[in-house]
Amino acid sequence: MDIIKLSTDWARAEVFSAKIVWLFSLVEVLAAIGFWYWGRTAMAKIFPWPLLVMGLFLVAVGAGLYGANKPRISRFENEAQLNPKTFIDTEIQRTAKSQRDLATVFKILPGIIIIAALVIMLAPGAGWRAISVTIILTAAFLMVVDSNTTARNNDYHTQLLELKK
């Protein structure tokens, strides 16, 4: 298996994930505009702010993903050609760290969802409910994206270990 193709394909898939996050951020911002423009109930009038904040948060998340992975595509090509063994060892370490980080994310995001659900049940105000619903929406979306990232990272890590043999 070609290490350069394997690594650049992985990085390109991460860049694609960043674009998906940006697309969802656009959906949240458009929903905020829709609630602002057409919202008539007290709840609908409160939704624009949490949706806008979360949409901007997702823009930042997408920028982080893009900024971390886009430069890797060309860097992978150079590093793998210079010293393939060192490159594979470095990538194995990085993907192992990513596995640990993603495991943490899958403990934190469900916890956030549970807390937000409790706020919905216990807080009488429309503002708290709008904030909590928006948090649940965003956290659930991030879990979908990170599920794909976890699978891709695990597969990449396994292939790197096979190349090291």
KEBA-68716 format. One record per atom (N, C-alpha, C): residue number from 1; residue in one letter; atom name; x, y, z. Coordinates in steps of 0.1 Angstrom, whole numbers, plus 5000, padded with zeros to 4 digits. Layout:
NODE     n   res   atom      x      y      z
NODE   NUM     A     CA      X      Y      Z
...
//
This chain:
NODE     n   res   atom      x      y      z
NODE     1     M      N   5008   4988   5000
NODE     1     M     CA   5000   5000   5000
NODE     1     M      C   5009   5012   5000
NODE     2     D      N   5005   5022   4992
NODE     2     D     CA   5013   5035   4991
NODE     2     D      C   5010   5044   5003
NODE     3     I      N   5020   5046   5011
NODE     3     I     CA   5018   5055   5023
NODE     3     I      C   5014   5069   5020
NODE     4     I      N   5019   5074   5009
NODE     4     I     CA   5015   5088   5006
NODE     4     I      C   5000   5089   5002
NODE     5     K      N   4995   5079   4994
NODE     5     K     CA   4981   5079   4990
NODE     5     K      C   4972   5077   5002
NODE     6     L      N   4976   5067   5011
NODE     6     L     CA   4969   5064   5023
NODE     6     L      C   4967   5077   5032
NODE     7     S      N   4978   5083   5034
NODE     7     S     CA   4978   5095   5043
NODE     7     S      C   4971   5107   5037
NODE     8     T      N   4974   5110   5024
NODE     8     T     CA   4967   5121   5018
NODE     8     T      C   4952   5119   5017
NODE     9     D      N   4948   5106   5014
NODE     9     D     CA   4933   5103   5013
NODE     9     D      C   4927   5106   5027
NODE    10     W      N   4934   5102   5038
NODE    10     W     CA   4929   5104   5051
NODE    10     W      C   4927   5119   5054
NODE    11     A      N   4938   5127   5050
NODE    11     A     CA   4937   5142   5052
NODE    11     A      C   4926   5148   5044
NODE    12     R      N   4925   5144   5032
NODE    12     R     CA   4914   5149   5023
NODE    12     R      C   4900   5146   5029
NODE    13     A      N   4898   5135   5035
NODE    13     A     CA   4886   5131   5041
NODE    13     A      C   4883   5140   5053
NODE    14     E      N   4894   5144   5061
NODE    14     E     CA   4892   5153   5072
NODE    14     E      C   4888   5167   5067
NODE    15     V      N   4894   5171   5056
NODE    15     V     CA   4890   5184   5050
NODE    15     V      C   4876   5184   5046
NODE    16     F      N   4871   5173   5040
NODE    16     F     CA   4857   5171   5037
NODE    16     F      C   4848   5172   5049
NODE    17     S      N   4853   5166   5060
NODE    17     S     CA   4845   5168   5073
NODE    17     S      C   4844   5182   5077
NODE    18     A      N   4854   5190   5075
NODE    18     A     CA   4854   5204   5078
NODE    18     A      C   4843   5211   5070
NODE    19     K      N   4843   5207   5057
NODE    19     K     CA   4833   5214   5049
NODE    19     K      C   4819   5210   5053
NODE    20     I      N   4817   5198   5057
NODE    20     I     CA   4803   5193   5062
NODE    20     I      C   4800   5201   5075
NODE    21     V      N   4809   5204   5084
NODE    21     V     CA   4807   5212   5096
NODE    21     V      C   4803   5226   5091
NODE    22     W      N   4810   5232   5082
NODE    22     W     CA   4806   5245   5077
NODE    22     W      C   4792   5245   5071
NODE    23     L      N   4789   5235   5063
NODE    23     L     CA   4775   5234   5058
NODE    23     L      C   4765   5234   5069
NODE    24     F      N   4767   5226   5079
NODE    24     F     CA   4757   5226   5090
NODE    24     F      C   4757   5239   5098
NODE    25     S      N   4768   5246   5099
NODE    25     S     CA   4768   5259   5105
NODE    25     S      C   4760   5269   5097
NODE    26     L      N   4760   5268   5084
NODE    26     L     CA   4752   5276   5075
NODE    26     L      C   4737   5273   5077
NODE    27     V      N   4734   5260   5079
NODE    27     V     CA   4720   5256   5082
NODE    27     V      C   4715   5262   5095
NODE    28     E      N   4724   5262   5105
NODE    28     E     CA   4720   5268   5118
NODE    28     E      C   4718   5283   5117
NODE    29     V      N   4727   5290   5110
NODE    29     V     CA   4726   5304   5108
NODE    29     V      C   4713   5308   5100
NODE    30     L      N   4710   5300   5090
NODE    30     L     CA   4698   5302   5082
NODE    30     L      C   4686   5300   5090
NODE    31     A      N   4686   5289   5099
NODE    31     A     CA   4675   5287   5108
NODE    31     A      C   4673   5299   5118
NODE    32     A      N   4684   5304   5122
NODE    32     A     CA   4683   5316   5131
NODE    32     A      C   4677   5328   5124
NODE    33     I      N   4680   5330   5111
NODE    33     I     CA   4674   5341   5104
NODE    33     I      C   4659   5338   5101
NODE    34     G      N   4656   5325   5099
NODE    34     G     CA   4642   5322   5097
NODE    34     G      C   4634   5324   5109
NODE    35     F      N   4639   5320   5121
NODE    35     F     CA   4632   5322   5133
NODE    35     F      C   4631   5337   5136
NODE    36     W      N   4641   5345   5133
NODE    36     W     CA   4641   5359   5136
NODE    36     W      C   4630   5366   5127
NODE    37     Y      N   4630   5361   5114
NODE    37     Y     CA   4621   5368   5105
NODE    37     Y      C   4606   5363   5106
NODE    38     W      N   4604   5350   5108
NODE    38     W     CA   4591   5345   5108
NODE    38     W      C   4586   5341   5122
NODE    39     G      N   4594   5341   5132
NODE    39     G     CA   4590   5337   5145
NODE    39     G      C   4580   5346   5152
NODE    40     R      N   4569   5340   5156
NODE    40     R     CA   4559   5348   5163
NODE    40     R      C   4557   5345   5177
NODE    41     T      N   4560   5332   5181
NODE    41     T     CA   4558   5329   5195
NODE    41     T      C   4570   5333   5203
NODE    42     A      N   4569   5333   5216
NODE    42     A     CA   4580   5337   5225
NODE    42     A      C   4592   5328   5223
NODE    43     M      N   4589   5315   5222
NODE    43     M     CA   4600   5305   5219
NODE    43     M      C   4607   5308   5206
NODE    44     A      N   4599   5310   5196
NODE    44     A     CA   4605   5312   5183
NODE    44     A      C   4614   5325   5182
NODE    45     K      N   4609   5335   5190
NODE    45     K     CA   4617   5348   5190
NODE    45     K      C   4630   5347   5198
NODE    46     I      N   4631   5336   5206
NODE    46     I     CA   4644   5335   5214
NODE    46     I      C   4654   5326   5206
NODE    47     F      N   4649   5317   5198
NODE    47     F     CA   4658   5308   5190
NODE    47     F      C   4669   5314   5182
NODE    48     P      N   4667   5326   5176
NODE    48     P     CA   4678   5331   5167
NODE    48     P      C   4692   5332   5174
NODE    49     W      N   4692   5337   5187
NODE    49     W     CA   4705   5339   5193
NODE    49     W      C   4712   5326   5196
NODE    50     P      N   4706   5316   5202
NODE    50     P     CA   4714   5304   5204
NODE    50     P      C   4718   5297   5191
NODE    51     L      N   4709   5298   5181
NODE    51     L     CA   4713   5292   5168
NODE    51     L      C   4724   5300   5161
NODE    52     L      N   4724   5313   5162
NODE    52     L     CA   4735   5321   5157
NODE    52     L      C   4748   5318   5164
NODE    53     V      N   4748   5317   5177
NODE    53     V     CA   4760   5315   5185
NODE    53     V      C   4766   5301   5181
NODE    54     M      N   4757   5291   5180
NODE    54     M     CA   4762   5277   5177
NODE    54     M      C   4766   5276   5162
NODE    55     G      N   4760   5284   5154
NODE    55     G     CA   4764   5284   5140
NODE    55     G      C   4778   5290   5139
NODE    56     L      N   4781   5301   5146
NODE    56     L     CA   4794   5307   5146
NODE    56     L      C   4804   5297   5153
NODE    57     F      N   4800   5290   5163
NODE    57     F     CA   4809   5280   5169
NODE    57     F      C   4813   5270   5159
NODE    58     L      N   4803   5265   5152
NODE    58     L     CA   4806   5255   5142
NODE    58     L      C   4815   5260   5130
NODE    59     V      N   4814   5273   5127
NODE    59     V     CA   4824   5279   5118
NODE    59     V      C   4838   5277   5123
NODE    60     A      N   4839   5280   5136
NODE    60     A     CA   4853   5279   5142
NODE    60     A      C   4857   5265   5143
NODE    61     V      N   4849   5255   5146
NODE    61     V     CA   4852   5241   5146
NODE    61     V      C   4857   5237   5132
NODE    62     G      N   4849   5241   5122
NODE    62     G     CA   4852   5237   5108
NODE    62     G      C   4866   5243   5104
NODE    63     A      N   4868   5256   5108
NODE    63     A     CA   4881   5263   5105
NODE    63     A      C   4892   5255   5111
NODE    64     G      N   4890   5251   5123
NODE    64     G     CA   4901   5243   5130
NODE    64     G      C   4904   5230   5123
NODE    65     L      N   4894   5223   5119
NODE    65     L     CA   4895   5210   5112
NODE    65     L      C   4903   5213   5098
NODE    66     Y      N   4898   5223   5091
NODE    66     Y     CA   4904   5226   5078
NODE    66     Y      C   4918   5231   5080
NODE    67     G      N   4920   5240   5089
NODE    67     G     CA   4934   5245   5091
NODE    67     G      C   4944   5235   5096
NODE    68     A      N   4939   5225   5103
NODE    68     A     CA   4948   5214   5108
NODE    68     A      C   4951   5204   5097
NODE    69     N      N   4942   5202   5088
NODE    69     N     CA   4943   5191   5079
NODE    69     N      C   4947   5194   5064
NODE    70     K      N   4943   5206   5060
NODE    70     K     CA   4946   5210   5046
NODE    70     K      C   4962   5211   5044
NODE    71     P      N   4969   5217   5053
NODE    71     P     CA   4984   5217   5051
NODE    71     P      C   4990   5203   5052
NODE    72     R      N   4984   5194   5059
NODE    72     R     CA   4989   5180   5060
NODE    72     R      C   4991   5173   5047
NODE    73     I      N   4982   5177   5037
NODE    73     I     CA   4982   5170   5024
NODE    73     I      C   4996   5171   5018
NODE    74     S      N   5001   5183   5016
NODE    74     S     CA   5014   5185   5010
NODE    74     S      C   5025   5181   5019
NODE    75     R      N   5023   5183   5032
NODE    75     R     CA   5034   5180   5042
NODE    75     R      C   5035   5165   5042
NODE    76     F      N   5024   5157   5041
NODE    76     F     CA   5025   5143   5041
NODE    76     F      C   5034   5138   5030
NODE    77     E      N   5032   5143   5018
NODE    77     E     CA   5039   5139   5006
NODE    77     E      C   5054   5141   5008
NODE    78     N      N   5058   5153   5013
NODE    78     N     CA   5072   5156   5016
NODE    78     N      C   5078   5147   5026
NODE    79     E      N   5072   5146   5038
NODE    79     E     CA   5077   5138   5049
NODE    79     E      C   5078   5123   5046
NODE    80     A      N   5068   5118   5039
NODE    80     A     CA   5068   5104   5036
NODE    80     A      C   5079   5100   5026
NODE    81     Q      N   5082   5110   5017
NODE    81     Q     CA   5093   5107   5007
NODE    81     Q      C   5106   5108   5014
NODE    82     L      N   5108   5118   5023
NODE    82     L     CA   5121   5120   5029
NODE    82     L      C   5125   5108   5038
NODE    83     N      N   5116   5104   5047
NODE    83     N     CA   5119   5093   5056
NODE    83     N      C   5106   5085   5060
NODE    84     P      N   5103   5075   5052
NODE    84     P     CA   5090   5068   5053
NODE    84     P      C   5089   5062   5067
NODE    85     K      N   5099   5056   5073
NODE    85     K     CA   5098   5049   5086
NODE    85     K      C   5095   5059   5097
NODE    86     T      N   5101   5070   5097
NODE    86     T     CA   5099   5081   5107
NODE    86     T      C   5085   5086   5105
NODE    87     F      N   5081   5088   5093
NODE    87     F     CA   5067   5093   5090
NODE    87     F      C   5057   5084   5095
NODE    88     I      N   5058   5071   5093
NODE    88     I     CA   5048   5061   5098
NODE    88     I      C   5048   5061   5113
NODE    89     D      N   5060   5061   5119
NODE    89     D     CA   5060   5061   5134
NODE    89     D      C   5053   5073   5140
NODE    90     T      N   5056   5085   5134
NODE    90     T     CA   5049   5097   5138
NODE    90     T      C   5034   5097   5136
NODE    91     E      N   5030   5092   5125
NODE    91     E     CA   5015   5091   5122
NODE    91     E      C   5009   5080   5132
NODE    92     I      N   5016   5070   5135
NODE    92     I     CA   5010   5060   5144
NODE    92     I      C   5008   5066   5158
NODE    93     Q      N   5018   5074   5162
NODE    93     Q     CA   5017   5081   5175
NODE    93     Q      C   5005   5091   5175
NODE    94     R      N   5004   5099   5164
NODE    94     R     CA   4994   5109   5163
NODE    94     R      C   4980   5103   5162
NODE    95     T      N   4978   5092   5155
NODE    95     T     CA   4965   5086   5154
NODE    95     T      C   4961   5079   5167
NODE    96     A      N   4971   5074   5174
NODE    96     A     CA   4968   5068   5188
NODE    96     A      C   4963   5079   5197
NODE    97     K      N   4970   5091   5197
NODE    97     K     CA   4965   5102   5205
NODE    97     K      C   4951   5106   5201
NODE    98     S      N   4949   5106   5188
NODE    98     S     CA   4935   5110   5183
NODE    98     S      C   4925   5100   5188
NODE    99     Q      N   4928   5087   5188
NODE    99     Q     CA   4919   5077   5193
NODE    99     Q      C   4915   5080   5208
NODE   100     R      N   4925   5084   5216
NODE   100     R     CA   4922   5087   5230
NODE   100     R      C   4914   5100   5231
NODE   101     D      N   4917   5110   5223
NODE   101     D     CA   4910   5122   5223
NODE   101     D      C   4895   5120   5219
NODE   102     L      N   4893   5112   5208
NODE   102     L     CA   4879   5110   5204
NODE   102     L      C   4871   5102   5214
NODE   103     A      N   4878   5093   5221
NODE   103     A     CA   4871   5085   5232
NODE   103     A      C   4866   5095   5242
NODE   104     T      N   4874   5105   5245
NODE   104     T     CA   4871   5115   5255
NODE   104     T      C   4859   5123   5250
NODE   105     V      N   4859   5127   5237
NODE   105     V     CA   4848   5134   5231
NODE   105     V      C   4835   5127   5232
NODE   106     F      N   4836   5114   5231
NODE   106     F     CA   4823   5106   5232
NODE   106     F      C   4819   5103   5246
NODE   107     K      N   4826   5108   5256
NODE   107     K     CA   4822   5108   5269
NODE   107     K      C   4816   5122   5273
NODE   108     I      N   4822   5132   5267
NODE   108     I     CA   4818   5146   5270
NODE   108     I      C   4805   5150   5263
NODE   109     L      N   4804   5147   5250
NODE   109     L     CA   4792   5152   5243
NODE   109     L      C   4779   5145   5248
NODE   110     P      N   4779   5132   5251
NODE   110     P     CA   4767   5127   5256
NODE   110     P      C   4763   5133   5270
NODE   111     G      N   4774   5136   5278
NODE   111     G     CA   4772   5143   5290
NODE   111     G      C   4765   5157   5289
NODE   112     I      N   4770   5164   5279
NODE   112     I     CA   4764   5177   5276
NODE   112     I      C   4750   5176   5271
NODE   113     I      N   4747   5166   5263
NODE   113     I     CA   4733   5163   5259
NODE   113     I      C   4724   5160   5271
NODE   114     I      N   4729   5152   5280
NODE   114     I     CA   4721   5149   5292
NODE   114     I      C   4718   5161   5300
NODE   115     I      N   4728   5169   5302
NODE   115     I     CA   4726   5181   5310
NODE   115     I      C   4716   5191   5303
NODE   116     A      N   4718   5192   5290
NODE   116     A     CA   4709   5201   5283
NODE   116     A      C   4694   5195   5284
NODE   117     A      N   4693   5182   5283
NODE   117     A     CA   4679   5176   5284
NODE   117     A      C   4674   5179   5298
NODE   118     L      N   4682   5178   5308
NODE   118     L     CA   4677   5181   5322
NODE   118     L      C   4673   5195   5323
NODE   119     V      N   4680   5204   5317
NODE   119     V     CA   4676   5219   5317
NODE   119     V      C   4663   5220   5310
NODE   120     I      N   4660   5213   5299
NODE   120     I     CA   4647   5214   5292
NODE   120     I      C   4636   5210   5302
NODE   121     M      N   4638   5199   5309
NODE   121     M     CA   4628   5194   5318
NODE   121     M      C   4626   5203   5330
NODE   122     L      N   4637   5209   5335
NODE   122     L     CA   4636   5216   5348
NODE   122     L      C   4635   5231   5347
NODE   123     A      N   4639   5237   5336
NODE   123     A     CA   4639   5251   5335
NODE   123     A      C   4626   5256   5328
NODE   124     P      N   4618   5264   5335
NODE   124     P     CA   4606   5268   5329
NODE   124     P      C   4607   5278   5317
NODE   125     G      N   4618   5286   5317
NODE   125     G     CA   4619   5296   5307
NODE   125     G      C   4621   5292   5293
NODE   126     A      N   4616   5299   5284
NODE   126     A     CA   4617   5296   5269
NODE   126     A      C   4632   5298   5265
NODE   127     G      N   4639   5307   5271
NODE   127     G     CA   4653   5310   5268
NODE   127     G      C   4662   5298   5271
NODE   128     W      N   4660   5292   5283
NODE   128     W     CA   4668   5280   5286
NODE   128     W      C   4664   5269   5277
NODE   129     R      N   4652   5267   5274
NODE   129     R     CA   4648   5256   5265
NODE   129     R      C   4654   5258   5251
NODE   130     A      N   4654   5270   5246
NODE   130     A     CA   4659   5273   5233
NODE   130     A      C   4674   5270   5232
NODE   131     I      N   4681   5274   5243
NODE   131     I     CA   4696   5272   5244
NODE   131     I      C   4698   5257   5245
NODE   132     S      N   4691   5250   5253
NODE   132     S     CA   4693   5236   5255
NODE   132     S      C   4690   5228   5242
NODE   133     V      N   4679   5231   5235
NODE   133     V     CA   4676   5224   5223
NODE   133     V      C   4687   5226   5212
NODE   134     T      N   4692   5239   5212
NODE   134     T     CA   4703   5242   5202
NODE   134     T      C   4716   5234   5206
NODE   135     I      N   4719   5233   5219
NODE   135     I     CA   4731   5226   5223
NODE   135     I      C   4729   5211   5220
NODE   136     I      N   4717   5205   5222
NODE   136     I     CA   4715   5191   5219
NODE   136     I      C   4717   5189   5204
NODE   137     L      N   4711   5198   5196
NODE   137     L     CA   4712   5197   5181
NODE   137     L      C   4727   5197   5177
NODE   138     T      N   4734   5207   5182
NODE   138     T     CA   4748   5208   5178
NODE   138     T      C   4757   5196   5183
NODE   139     A      N   4755   5192   5195
NODE   139     A     CA   4763   5181   5201
NODE   139     A      C   4760   5168   5193
NODE   140     A      N   4747   5166   5190
NODE   140     A     CA   4743   5154   5183
NODE   140     A      C   4750   5154   5169
NODE   141     F      N   4750   5166   5162
NODE   141     F     CA   4756   5167   5149
NODE   141     F      C   4771   5164   5150
NODE   142     L      N   4778   5170   5161
NODE   142     L     CA   4792   5167   5163
NODE   142     L      C   4795   5153   5165
NODE   143     M      N   4786   5146   5172
NODE   143     M     CA   4787   5131   5174
NODE   143     M      C   4787   5124   5161
NODE   144     V      N   4778   5128   5152
NODE   144     V     CA   4777   5121   5139
NODE   144     V      C   4790   5123   5131
NODE   145     V      N   4795   5135   5131
NODE   145     V     CA   4808   5138   5124
NODE   145     V      C   4819   5131   5130
NODE   146     D      N   4820   5131   5144
NODE   146     D     CA   4831   5125   5151
NODE   146     D      C   4830   5109   5150
NODE   147     S      N   4818   5104   5148
NODE   147     S     CA   4817   5089   5146
NODE   147     S      C   4824   5085   5133
NODE   148     N      N   4822   5093   5123
NODE   148     N     CA   4829   5091   5110
NODE   148     N      C   4844   5093   5112
NODE   149     T      N   4848   5103   5119
NODE   149     T     CA   4862   5106   5121
NODE   149     T      C   4868   5095   5129
NODE   150     T      N   4861   5090   5139
NODE   150     T     CA   4867   5078   5147
NODE   150     T      C   4869   5066   5138
NODE   151     A      N   4859   5063   5130
NODE   151     A     CA   4861   5051   5121
NODE   151     A      C   4872   5053   5112
NODE   152     R      N   4873   5065   5106
NODE   152     R     CA   4884   5068   5096
NODE   152     R      C   4897   5067   5103
NODE   153     N      N   4898   5073   5115
NODE   153     N     CA   4911   5073   5122
NODE   153     N      C   4915   5059   5126
NODE   154     N      N   4906   5051   5131
NODE   154     N     CA   4909   5037   5135
NODE   154     N      C   4914   5029   5123
NODE   155     D      N   4907   5031   5111
NODE   155     D     CA   4911   5024   5099
NODE   155     D      C   4925   5028   5095
NODE   156     Y      N   4928   5041   5095
NODE   156     Y     CA   4941   5047   5091
NODE   156     Y      C   4951   5042   5101
NODE   157     H      N   4949   5042   5114
NODE   157     H     CA   4958   5037   5124
NODE   157     H      C   4962   5022   5121
NODE   158     T      N   4951   5014   5118
NODE   158     T     CA   4954   5000   5116
NODE   158     T      C   4962   4998   5103
NODE   159     Q      N   4959   5005   5093
NODE   159     Q     CA   4967   5004   5081
NODE   159     Q      C   4982   5008   5083
NODE   160     L      N   4984   5019   5091
NODE   160     L     CA   4997   5023   5094
NODE   160     L      C   5005   5012   5102
NODE   161     L      N   4998   5005   5111
NODE   161     L     CA   5004   4994   5118
NODE   161     L      C   5008   4983   5109
NODE   162     E      N   5000   4980   5099
NODE   162     E     CA   5003   4970   5090
NODE   162     E      C   5015   4974   5081
NODE   163     L      N   5016   4986   5077
NODE   163     L     CA   5027   4991   5069
NODE   163     L      C   5040   4990   5077
NODE   164     K      N   5039   4992   5090
NODE   164     K     CA   5052   4992   5099
NODE   164     K      C   5058   4978   5099
NODE   165     K      N   5050   4967   5098
NODE   165     K     CA   5055   4954   5099
NODE   165     K      C   5065   4951   5089
//
